Amino acid sequence: MTSRFTWVATLIAGAVLLAGCTTAVQGSAGVEKLDPEKVAGLAITDGPSGPKQGVADAGLPVANTDGGAIDKLAANAVADVQQYWTEQLPENFGKDYKPVGQLISYDSRGPGLNICGSTTAGLVNAFYCPSGDLVAWDRGELLPMLNDSFGPMSVVAVLAHELGHAVQTRLGLSPNTPSIVKEQQADCYAGTFFRWVAEGNSPHFQVSTGSGLNQIMATLFFIRDSAGSSFDTAGAHGSAFDRVSAFQFGFTDGPKRCAAIDNAEVVSRTSQLPFSQKDLSTGDGKGNLDVDDSSNLQDLETSLRAAFPGSSPQLTSDAVSCSDARSTSPAAYCPASNTVSVDLSALRRIGTPPTRGNTGGLGDFAAFAEVASRYALSVEKDSGLRLDVPSTGQLTACLTGMWAGTLTPDKKGALELSPGDLDEAIAELLSPKSVIASDASGTAVPSGFARVEAFRAGFTSPNVATCTSKYTG
């Protein structure tokens, strides 16, 4: 994040943060109310995710295979994704789906193969080659690493993405289409496939809409473009926020929504922008503020009061005893006293981004968003809403996203988003105990997909009424 450094009174431990100026944020409302116990109309489940037991392998021919488990997993994934498109391409686009011409496995650690004019030596990747109409994958490094880190469905996700490029070829997408459009469409097409899997249609795989989809979105977070890179560079795939958004478009709305993604849409919603001169390094990485610095905390409060001018909870760094809610960390909201309390040492831990050899926290935006979520509970209380119902976590995430939407650089507020900030939100929302998407006592929405969807709804439609119309029981 960046701050305009409105140097004000120093925060003294135990003192109340000073209030700032307020401005109204305009927007629109009137949207469909969503069920807090469902994901895009499907019940939230936490059953098994991964290969189905007792199902025979697809037996697709794979060139250069070692016959091992990873290649069998990949081949089964390709078989199911292609079965999906054999059904869906005619139904949605009036065209038959022709299976790709060849599947190739290679080991990036060994001697290189020449595939589509490039060597695979050291190529830790999976890719679709239009000229050869083939899909290739690295069985030596990439797929085992994904499988070990995120589970077998991450391998399926990567191959569903690559076959999304094959779909583009069959639909006649111009080769001159910007990279970011191709990649966002492919993430979206992967989302449509996983909807089909979640509905129980896949012969070889199953995925839960709770932890199962969390793993898929965590995979997209892992393979995101680095913060500060631009969406319009060759080979750009997207930030974590943008990639997860595209996946959710597909999962929720289907293949036609994916085909509709074009450059104008990507430009209008992308969060993947280069660093600016205001994105200074404070020792915690470029664009990462010291979250326990008094001036930055004051700017946080100013941004919250500007986003929610109708609410004015007390903010303090004192511990607060609360009779009607359990404490959450690094910030807590007490409805009885209408107080947001912040544990500065815990806030610092969350606000310190991870570095090599040090797991650290998540970053400044994640830390400030957790505080913003507790402030949002005051907005809900002022609206006469309960703070302990299933929809509370989603509404809180939506309002936190709404606050984030007021921090875009064009708003010229006390705080401004920096590259990578919204990716920190994705990481927090996918964590087991998300504070951003929890009620006053810290009970989080069970589905990471639903958490992210609610935050994104607030960010893209920055209006309190939009959030309350979607996420109140």
Salt bridges, closest charged atoms under 4 A:
ASP66 OD2 - ARG139 NE 3.43
ASP80 OD1 - HIS204 ND1 2.72
ASP107 OD2 - ARG109 NH2 2.90
ASP133 OD2 - ARG170 NH2 2.88
GLU183 OE1 - HIS161 NE2 2.79
GLU183 OE1 - HIS165 NE2 3.06
GLU183 OE1 - HIS237 NE2 3.19
ASP187 OD1 - HIS161 ND1 2.83
ASP187 OD2 - ARG243 NE 2.79
GLU199 OE2 - ARG195 NE 2.90
GLU265 OE2 - ARG257 NH2 3.10
GLU265 OE2 - ARG269 NE 2.68
ASP284 OD2 - ARG348 NH2 2.92
ASP290 OD1 - ARG348 NH1 3.36
GLU301 OE2 - ARG305 NH2 2.60
ASP388 OD1 - ARG386 NE 3.00
ASP410 OD2 - LYS411 NZ 3.61
GLU416 OE1 - LYS278 NZ 2.65
ASP423 OD2 - ARG224 NE 3.74
